[in-house]
């Protein structure tokens, strides 16, 4: 039985094809959906990893996969691919108002996208449903990516420790 904040079936259908697959050399991976829901629960509630409810499996599994996917950029990749699909379907409004006196871009930020994102096909009713699913999924993945970035920033600013 899922929690109120777990991924819906529609969100999972969008996310599942983008997730990494096992290379077969190691043991079987725990269900991605269960682990991703565990990570989302932890990000949403702020509980310690050890306090993760049992319905999400062993806390060490969720923590390790979150740590690994943070280090190798999987969370960032998932967010970018979901956003690219929503952008291709015209579901994202990129208009923003920025005052340049308080926000500066790095000189490397001048590049543009090299190739257009893939086109998503479907009827109007389907497009509205897909747009809502993507928007919710983008919000959730963005939340995970923000947490990953905050954690990396904290780690970069802390003193080295030895065990």
Backbone bond lengths (Angstrom), bond angles and torsions (degrees), N, CA, C in turn:
res aa  C-N    CA-C-N  psi(-1)  N-CA   C-N-CA  omega(-1)  CA-C   N-CA-C  phi
1 X - - - 1.449 - - 1.525 109.17 -
2 X 1.305 115.68 129.87 1.458 120.76 -175.63 1.516 112.34 -86.27
3 X 1.297 114.37 162.75 1.450 121.57 177.74 1.520 109.80 -89.53
4 X 1.294 116.65 164.21 1.461 122.69 -179.45 1.516 111.16 -57.45
5 X 1.309 119.62 -34.29 1.456 122.73 -176.34 1.519 114.99 -94.44
6 X 1.341 118.39 3.30 1.459 121.12 -179.20 1.521 110.98 -69.89
7 X 1.328 115.78 161.48 1.454 121.19 177.85 1.524 110.66 -61.40
8 X 1.327 116.51 138.71 1.462 120.59 174.62 1.526 108.20 -77.30
9 X 1.332 116.14 167.08 1.462 120.04 178.11 1.526 110.97 -60.84
10 X 1.327 117.12 -40.03 1.471 120.79 -179.81 1.535 110.60 -65.03
11 X 1.334 117.48 -41.95 1.459 120.56 178.38 1.530 110.08 -64.81
12 X 1.320 115.99 -41.13 1.456 120.38 -179.08 1.534 110.76 -64.47
13 X 1.328 117.69 -38.92 1.465 120.98 178.25 1.529 111.31 -60.78
14 X 1.323 117.87 -34.44 1.467 121.90 178.29 1.528 111.36 -74.59
15 X 1.319 116.43 -36.31 1.456 121.25 -173.09 1.530 113.22 -84.93
16 X 1.308 117.24 -38.17 1.473 121.49 -172.08 1.528 114.47 -53.80
17 X 1.345 119.84 -46.07 1.472 118.01 -178.34 1.528 113.92 -65.08
18 X 1.315 117.97 -17.15 1.456 121.16 -177.65 1.529 113.12 -89.71
19 X 1.319 117.24 -12.69 1.461 121.28 -175.07 1.524 111.82 -76.33
20 X 1.331 117.19 150.43 1.472 120.69 178.19 1.528 110.79 -63.30
21 X 1.322 115.47 151.64 1.464 121.06 177.28 1.521 109.02 -111.60
22 X 1.309 115.44 155.58 1.453 120.84 -179.85 1.525 109.76 -67.57
23 X 1.322 116.19 143.71 1.462 119.95 179.16 1.528 111.76 -84.88
24 X 1.308 117.96 -3.83 1.456 121.79 177.37 1.513 114.30 84.53
25 X 1.327 118.42 -15.13 1.462 120.81 -179.11 1.518 111.26 -76.35
26 X 1.311 116.58 -34.50 1.462 121.57 -178.30 1.527 108.87 -93.18
27 X 1.303 115.89 -179.35 1.456 120.47 175.44 1.520 111.22 -67.48
28 X 1.305 116.32 176.63 1.466 120.61 179.79 1.518 110.00 -69.12
29 X 1.327 115.26 143.46 1.456 120.84 176.71 1.513 109.24 -83.62
30 X 1.331 115.83 146.23 1.451 120.71 170.73 1.519 107.80 -64.89
31 X 1.317 116.49 151.81 1.456 123.36 -177.86 1.526 111.00 -48.79
32 X 1.340 116.70 123.40 1.462 120.86 -179.87 1.524 111.67 -57.62
33 X 1.325 117.14 -40.47 1.469 119.65 -176.10 1.520 110.69 -61.51
34 X 1.318 116.78 -43.53 1.457 120.93 179.93 1.529 110.59 -63.07
35 X 1.316 116.85 -43.20 1.459 121.02 -178.02 1.530 110.81 -69.94
36 X 1.346 117.46 -43.84 1.467 120.51 179.20 1.527 109.76 -62.04
37 X 1.324 117.50 -41.88 1.462 120.34 176.48 1.524 110.98 -61.70
38 X 1.336 117.12 -37.29 1.462 120.65 176.92 1.520 111.85 -64.06
39 X 1.337 116.55 -42.35 1.471 120.81 178.41 1.528 109.55 -64.43
40 X 1.341 116.49 -44.70 1.465 119.84 179.27 1.529 110.97 -61.79
41 X 1.339 117.33 -39.82 1.465 121.45 178.00 1.527 109.98 -61.02
42 X 1.322 115.76 -45.90 1.465 120.08 -177.89 1.529 111.20 -65.10
43 X 1.345 117.17 -41.05 1.467 120.76 178.83 1.528 110.20 -66.82
44 X 1.339 116.08 -41.93 1.469 120.98 -176.82 1.523 111.94 -67.55
45 X 1.340 117.59 -40.52 1.459 120.65 -173.49 1.522 113.51 -96.91
46 X 1.333 116.87 -25.01 1.460 120.16 -178.64 1.519 114.49 80.08
47 X 1.344 117.85 13.95 1.462 119.86 179.74 1.525 109.99 -69.84
48 X 1.310 115.66 160.89 1.452 120.59 173.49 1.524 108.79 -69.69
49 X 1.322 116.57 153.78 1.470 119.37 -179.60 1.527 110.98 -57.20
50 X 1.303 117.21 -39.07 1.472 120.37 -177.71 1.529 112.56 -65.65
51 X 1.333 117.07 -19.27 1.466 121.14 -179.59 1.525 112.86 -95.30
52 X 1.322 117.53 10.67 1.459 121.59 178.52 1.529 109.00 -64.19
53 X 1.342 118.25 130.37 1.472 120.14 -179.57 1.536 112.43 -57.76
54 X 1.301 116.33 148.96 1.463 122.36 -176.54 1.520 113.18 -61.58
55 X 1.345 118.01 -24.20 1.469 119.57 -177.90 1.528 111.70 -64.39
56 X 1.340 117.57 -14.57 1.459 121.41 178.01 1.522 112.39 -96.48
57 X 1.315 117.43 8.75 1.458 121.28 179.54 1.518 110.79 84.66
58 X 1.332 116.11 -172.11 1.467 120.12 -179.77 1.530 111.27 -61.22
59 X 1.314 116.82 134.91 1.460 120.37 -177.94 1.515 111.29 -62.66
60 X 1.336 117.24 -32.75 1.461 120.43 -179.49 1.531 111.19 -64.17
61 X 1.327 116.67 -35.08 1.462 120.46 178.52 1.519 110.49 -65.39
62 X 1.325 116.23 -47.76 1.471 120.43 179.82 1.533 110.28 -63.36
63 X 1.308 116.87 -43.32 1.465 120.72 -179.69 1.523 111.04 -63.74
64 X 1.320 116.68 -45.95 1.466 120.34 -177.40 1.524 111.62 -65.17
65 X 1.328 117.25 -42.69 1.465 119.23 179.38 1.525 110.26 -66.80
66 X 1.330 117.64 -41.06 1.462 120.92 177.26 1.531 110.38 -60.90
67 X 1.327 116.88 -43.64 1.457 121.89 179.92 1.527 110.64 -63.99
68 X 1.333 116.39 -45.78 1.461 120.66 -179.71 1.527 111.91 -63.94
69 X 1.342 116.23 -45.78 1.457 120.46 -178.97 1.525 111.20 -69.20
70 X 1.325 117.48 -26.84 1.466 120.15 175.12 1.521 109.77 -69.76
71 X 1.324 115.95 -43.20 1.463 120.77 -177.28 1.525 112.40 -68.90
72 X 1.339 117.54 -39.16 1.471 118.99 -175.79 1.528 113.61 -91.87
73 X 1.340 118.02 1.20 1.461 120.88 175.00 1.527 114.88 85.46
74 X 1.320 118.23 12.51 1.462 120.70 -178.59 1.522 111.73 -62.83
75 X 1.334 118.10 -42.11 1.469 120.40 -179.91 1.524 110.21 -62.07
76 X 1.331 116.82 -43.74 1.466 121.10 178.66 1.528 110.49 -61.43
77 X 1.333 116.81 -43.50 1.455 121.74 -179.54 1.528 110.63 -62.33
78 X 1.316 117.17 -43.21 1.466 120.48 179.77 1.529 110.63 -61.11
79 X 1.316 116.39 -46.07 1.463 120.26 179.52 1.529 110.54 -61.83
80 X 1.323 117.31 -45.03 1.465 120.55 -178.86 1.524 111.91 -62.81
81 X 1.324 117.43 -41.26 1.470 119.78 -178.47 1.525 111.90 -69.75
82 X 1.323 117.11 -40.03 1.467 119.72 178.19 1.529 109.59 -66.81
83 X 1.331 116.69 -41.87 1.465 119.80 177.86 1.527 111.25 -64.29
84 X 1.327 118.33 -39.29 1.466 121.65 179.76 1.526 110.27 -62.47
85 X 1.327 117.13 -41.71 1.463 120.34 177.97 1.513 111.76 -64.18
86 X 1.327 116.54 -41.48 1.462 120.28 178.87 1.529 110.78 -68.48
87 X 1.316 116.56 -37.18 1.466 120.66 178.65 1.528 110.68 -66.04
88 X 1.330 116.67 -41.20 1.470 120.69 179.48 1.521 111.10 -63.49
89 X 1.309 116.16 -32.70 1.464 120.68 179.87 1.528 111.71 -85.34
90 X 1.332 117.60 0.68 1.457 121.56 179.55 1.510 113.80 72.91
91 X 1.312 117.49 26.98 1.459 122.32 -176.09 1.522 113.20 -95.02
92 X 1.320 117.62 -3.00 1.458 120.95 -179.68 1.517 108.88 -116.40
93 X 1.310 115.89 130.88 1.454 122.09 175.51 1.521 106.71 -98.51
94 X 1.326 117.45 109.22 1.455 122.08 -174.42 1.519 112.72 -90.02
95 X 1.336 118.85 7.08 1.454 120.68 179.47 1.527 110.05 -70.26
96 X 1.313 115.63 123.92 1.455 121.52 177.53 1.515 108.71 -136.03
97 X 1.301 115.64 156.20 1.451 120.87 176.94 1.519 107.32 -113.94
98 X 1.322 116.40 118.80 1.453 121.27 -177.37 1.520 108.77 -128.35
99 X 1.312 115.34 130.77 1.456 121.51 177.12 1.526 107.25 -91.25
100 X 1.308 117.23 114.04 1.467 120.69 -174.60 1.526 112.98 -68.22
101 X 1.323 118.09 -11.26 1.458 118.55 178.41 1.522 111.49 -74.33
102 X 1.345 117.19 -18.10 1.454 119.08 -178.17 1.517 113.57 -119.50
103 X 1.325 118.31 -9.27 1.460 121.51 -179.00 1.516 108.81 -126.30
104 X 1.312 115.61 126.90 1.454 119.71 178.00 1.514 109.27 -121.28
105 X 1.306 115.25 139.80 1.461 120.78 175.76 1.525 108.47 -98.20
106 X 1.309 115.28 147.06 1.446 120.67 174.90 1.521 108.67 -67.41
107 X 1.321 118.32 150.78 1.463 120.07 -176.67 1.529 112.31 -63.75
108 X 1.343 118.12 -17.59 1.460 120.41 176.33 1.531 112.52 -80.43
109 X 1.315 117.02 -6.08 1.462 120.75 -177.44 1.520 113.04 -81.22
110 X 1.314 118.83 7.86 1.457 122.03 -176.08 1.523 113.23 -82.79
111 X 1.325 120.03 -9.39 1.467 122.29 -176.59 1.515 112.83 -74.04
112 X 1.317 115.85 157.68 1.463 122.09 179.01 1.524 109.58 -117.79
113 X 1.305 115.99 165.32 1.458 122.07 178.78 1.522 109.09 -60.83
114 X 1.323 117.38 138.15 1.456 121.79 -176.76 1.524 112.88 -84.74
115 X 1.307 117.53 -40.61 1.471 120.92 -177.50 1.531 108.85 -128.46
116 X 1.324 117.35 147.63 1.468 119.05 178.38 1.529 110.77 -68.43
117 X 1.344 118.26 148.44 1.455 120.71 177.69 1.524 110.31 -69.20
118 X 1.348 117.96 160.84 1.461 120.70 -178.91 1.528 111.70 -65.04
119 X 1.340 116.15 151.33 1.460 122.53 -178.51 1.524 109.23 -89.56
120 X 1.340 116.87 135.61 1.453 122.79 177.14 1.514 108.14 -102.12
121 X 1.347 117.01 130.49 1.460 120.87 -177.77 1.518 110.18 -106.98
122 X 1.331 116.78 153.80 1.464 122.18 178.01 1.513 109.71 156.62
123 X 1.348 117.06 165.88 1.452 122.14 179.66 1.515 111.95 -75.14
124 X 1.353 116.67 174.16 1.459 121.32 -176.83 1.525 111.26 -62.70
125 X 1.344 117.29 -47.25 1.469 119.91 179.62 1.512 111.24 -59.83
126 X 1.316 115.02 -41.48 1.460 120.29 177.89 1.522 110.09 -65.77
127 X 1.327 116.68 -38.09 1.465 120.70 -178.79 1.522 111.57 -63.23
128 X 1.331 117.36 -39.28 1.469 120.56 179.08 1.514 110.19 -65.14
129 X 1.337 116.85 -43.24 1.457 121.14 179.73 1.528 110.23 -65.24
130 X 1.325 116.54 -44.38 1.459 121.19 179.19 1.525 110.02 -62.33
131 X 1.330 117.04 -40.27 1.462 120.87 179.89 1.526 111.00 -61.35
132 X 1.322 117.24 -43.18 1.460 120.88 -179.74 1.529 110.33 -65.96
133 X 1.336 116.62 -43.76 1.462 120.89 179.69 1.520 110.00 -62.18
134 X 1.333 116.73 -45.68 1.467 120.64 180.00 1.523 110.81 -63.32
135 X 1.326 116.88 -44.18 1.461 119.93 -178.37 1.522 111.10 -59.86
136 X 1.323 116.65 -43.77 1.465 120.09 179.33 1.525 110.84 -66.61
137 X 1.332 115.93 -40.65 1.457 120.08 -179.89 1.529 110.89 -67.08
138 X 1.320 117.04 -39.87 1.464 121.17 177.16 1.523 109.81 -61.35
139 X 1.322 117.56 -43.79 1.466 120.81 179.05 1.524 110.85 -59.61
140 X 1.324 116.35 -43.07 1.464 119.90 -176.95 1.521 111.09 -70.06
141 X 1.341 117.01 -43.17 1.458 119.61 178.76 1.526 111.01 -67.07
142 X 1.327 117.20 -37.52 1.461 120.54 177.74 1.523 110.26 -61.81
143 X 1.319 116.53 -37.04 1.462 120.21 178.09 1.528 110.75 -63.88
144 X 1.336 117.28 -41.85 1.467 120.71 178.18 1.525 109.79 -65.12
145 X 1.334 117.47 -44.44 1.464 120.98 -179.24 1.530 110.64 -63.12
146 X 1.336 117.82 -40.89 1.468 119.88 176.86 1.520 111.09 -60.31
147 X 1.328 116.77 -42.35 1.459 120.47 178.73 1.523 110.94 -64.31
148 X 1.326 117.00 -40.65 1.462 120.73 177.89 1.524 110.09 -61.17
149 X 1.317 117.16 -44.38 1.462 121.10 -179.82 1.526 111.51 -65.87
150 X 1.353 117.21 -41.41 1.468 119.90 177.63 1.518 110.77 -62.06
151 X 1.331 115.90 -42.62 1.454 120.78 -179.73 1.528 110.64 -63.73
152 X 1.333 117.11 -41.77 1.460 120.60 179.15 1.526 110.63 -65.67
153 X 1.323 116.66 -38.79 1.463 119.91 179.01 1.528 111.12 -65.64
154 X 1.340 116.17 -41.59 1.469 119.60 177.41 1.519 110.39 -62.37
155 X 1.327 116.90 -42.69 1.465 121.19 -178.52 1.530 110.82 -65.96
156 X 1.328 117.03 -37.48 1.461 120.59 -179.68 1.524 110.75 -68.11
157 X 1.311 117.66 -30.81 1.463 121.13 -177.66 1.520 113.83 -89.60
158 X 1.322 118.35 -6.89 1.467 120.07 -177.51 1.518 111.02 -89.91
159 X 1.320 114.51 158.55 1.460 120.42 177.73 1.516 109.87 -70.99
160 X 1.325 118.07 147.49 1.461 120.46 175.90 1.522 109.97 -64.24
161 X 1.318 116.39 143.83 1.462 119.60 178.20 1.522 108.27 -124.95
162 X 1.302 115.28 153.17 1.466 119.71 176.17 1.521 107.73 -117.27
163 X 1.296 115.25 152.95 1.473 119.64 -179.29 1.487 111.51 -108.53
